[in-house]
Amino acid sequence: MSVVLRVAYDGSAFHGFARQRPRPDGRPLPTVQGALEEALAALYHAPIEVRGASRTDAGVHARGQIAAFDPPFAIPPRGLLLGLAGRLPPTIVALSAWEEAAADGGPIEPRRHNLGKRYQYVIRTSTLRDPLAVAREWHVPRALDLAAMRGAAARMIGEHDFAAFRAAACQAATTIRRIEAITIRGEAGELGVAGDPSVIASAPPGRIVVDVEGQAFLHNMVRIIVGSLVEVGGGRRAPAWIDGLLARGDRREAGVTAPAHGLTLLEVKWPRGGERAG
């Protein structure tokens, strides 16, 4: 039986989820996988290899990452969660834990056994940035056209070749991916305190929240989608521009890669019912 964890983390200080090559001086780069493995090794008094559902780039956050490992002996889920809470950095928490075997009786492989992922990207469009949310939002201090962004997003729904929406370093064997949904909503997101004689700090519209749901994603795919939606929302491109990007597959024609810190892995959809909160 594997143990499956649902994990949340602030990715600001980490070089992504997955282990990275060490620095030239041999020191390891901090990663979420590395922190989990170090904490689990201390609990089990043995080396533990953790498998994640999503690699998440450096600086990307998570509320619903799924990770699995094969323990040398059983620890009750509540005891495991409490033990991890005392050993993990304060920016990582294991929210739930359960035991599970794959349908074929083998170990759980989160990247293969999940039913899809849901990401959320937050853009702040008010004139001034919010210092309390600067590590969670991309500050784009200008109005964006929500209707145009939604029109562009609708053209990406379904199965397409997303070659124009992947990083140059992406090593995926195929660029065909399926997007189930992209929802875009505006929020007030005011910064000032009611009654203050401030025009700039309380100027609308505030924030735009983009949720992207799909089966699997290419390297930087969600961030390039968001960068391209901002091109449309800012009036520099028409929604139909997306059709050409999908047809030609040229990364150079798409929008910028939105900053990592605005992105959160909200959910890895899990097909089984064994999850237990701590």
N, C-alpha and C positions, 0 to 999 in steps of 0.2 A: 504493500500500500504506500502511495505517495502522500505527503502532507501538502495541502494547498493553502496558500495565504492570500488574502486580499490586503494590499499594501497602499498606503498613502504617503506622499513625500513632497517636500519643497525641493525642487531640483536646482535651486540657485547655486549651491556649492558643489554640485556633482557633475561629472563629465558623462552624464547620461546614466541609464540603468545598467547597461552591460559593461563587464570588465574591459579595460583598455590596455594597450601596451604600456609598460612602465615608462617613466621619464628616462632620459639618457643616463641619469645618475643612478638608475635602478629603483627609485622610489615609485610606489604605485600611485596612479591617479585615483582620486576618490570617486567611486561609483556606488550606486544604490545596491547593485548585486554584491559588490565587495563588502559593503557594510552588513548586509544580511548574512553573508557567508561567515564573516568574522563573528557576529553575534551568535549564530547557530552553532559554530564550532565550539564556542565557549560553553554553550548549553549542553551539547552532546559529547564534548571532549573528544571530538573526531572531526576531520575535514568534511565539509558539507558543500555540495555543488547545487546552486540554485538555478532554476530555469524560469525565465520570464516570458510573459505573453507579448510584451512590446519592449523594444530597446530604448525608447524615448531618448531624444537628443539631449546633449548637454544643455542644462538650464530649463528643460521642460518639467512640469510638475505632474503629479498624479493623485487622484482620489480613489481610483479603482483598479490599479495594476493587479494582475494575478501572477503569482510566483509559486513554484512547486519544488519540492526536494524529497529525497528518499532517506528517511531517518534510520539510524542504526538500532534504535529502540523507541518505544512509544512514550510520549509525554502527553497528558490530557490537554485538549485544546486551550482551556483557560490557563493552565499552568504555562503552556508554551507562549501564549500571548503576553502574560505577565513577565515571564522570563525575558522575552524579547524587548519589552518596554523598558526594562532596566539596563539593557545592553546596547540598544540601538542609539544612534545620535538623535537628538531631540527633533530633528527635521524629518525623521522617518518613523512611521508607526504601522504595525501589523494590526489591522482592524478585525480580522476574523481568520479562523483556521479550521480545517476539517481534513479527515482522511478519505482517500478516494483511490480507486484503481481505474485505469482505462478500460474501455469495453473489451479489448483483447487481453486483458489481464496484466498488461505491461505498465510501466510508469506513466504518470501524467506528463504530457508535453503541452504546456500552456499555449504555445504558438500554433499548434495544430488542433487542439481540442476546444478552442473558444469559438463562439458563434458571431464574433464581430466586435468592433470597438467604437466607442463614442468619444470624440474629442471636443473640447470647447476652447474657443479663442476669444479674448476680450480686447477690444479696441477702445481707447478713450479719445473722444473727439472734442471735448471741451477745450477752451483756449489754454487753460492751465492744467498741468499734470497733477495727479493726486499723489502726494508723497507717501501716503499709507498704502497705496496700491501699485506703486511704480514697478515692483517686482512681479506683478501679475498682469500687467496691461501694456499694450503697445500704444504709445501716445501719438496720435495723428491729429494735430490741432486744427482741424478744419471740418466743415460739414461734409457728410457723405450721403449720397442718395440711396436710401434703403430699398426703394422700389427697383432701381437699376441693379443693385447688388443681388436682389432676389431673382430678377430676371436672368442674370448671368449664372447664378447658382443652379437654377432649374435646368440649364443646359448640360450640367455635369452629372445629373442624376441618372442612374443606370450603369450599364457596363460600357466602358470606353477605354481607349488607349491613352493613358495619362503620361506618356513619355515627356511631354512638355512640363510636367509638374513633379519632376524628381531631380534630386541633387546629382551633380556630375559623378559623385563617388558611389551612387547607388549601384548595387551589384545584383539586383533582382533579375531573375532569368526572363521574366515577362513583365511588360508594363501595362498589361490589361488588368484593370481593377473595377470593382463595382461599388458605387456610392449609393447607399440606401436613402439618405436624406441629408439635406443641408437646410437648417433653419436659421434665420437672421432676425434678431429683434433689437429694438432700441430701448434704452433705459435712461431715466432722468440723470442719475449719477451726479447730482450737484455737489459742489465742494464747500460752499460757504455755509455759514450758520444763519438760520432764518432771522431777518431783521438787520443784518449787517448792511451797511451802505456800500455794497460791492456790486459792480456790474459784471466784471470779467469772471470772477470766481464762480458765480452762479449761472453763467450763461449756458443755455441748452445747446446741443442735445445731451451731452454726457457720455454715454457708453453705447457701443454696439457689441452684441454677443452673438458669435457664430458657432453653431453646433454642427459637427460633421460626423455622420455615422456611416460605417462601411464594413466590409468583410476583412479587408487587409489594405495596408497603405505602403506606398513607396517611401524611400528616404526623403524627408522634408516635404512630402506631398501635401499635407494639410497646411503647412506654413506657406507654401507657394500658392495654393488655392486662395488663402486669405490675402496674400499680397496681390494676387490678380483681381480679387473682388474689390480691394481698395482702389485699384486702377480704374475700375468701372464706377465705383461709388464716387470717386473724385471727378468724374466727367472726362477723364483722359481717353477712355475707351467705351465703346458701346457694348451692351450685353452680348451681341452677336459675335464679338471678337473671340469669345470662348470657343465657338465652333471651329474657327481657324486654328486655334491652339491645339485642339483635340485632333484635328485632321492632319496637321503638319508635324506635330510632335517635337517642336524645336524649343528647348528650354530657354534659349536666348530671347524668344518673343514673349514669354510669359512675364508676370509681375515679379517683384522682388520676393525674396524669401523673408517672410515676416519674422520678427525677432522671436527667439525661443521662449522668452520669459512670459509671453502672453498666452501660451498654450498649456492646457491641462488635459491629461488622459482621464476623463470622467469615469469611464466604465469599460471593463472587458466583460462582454456577455458570456455567462457561464451556463452550460446546458444542464447541470446537475443540481440537486437540491440539498447538498450536504453542508452548506455554509452555516457557520455559527458565529455570532458576534461575541466579542470578549466581554 
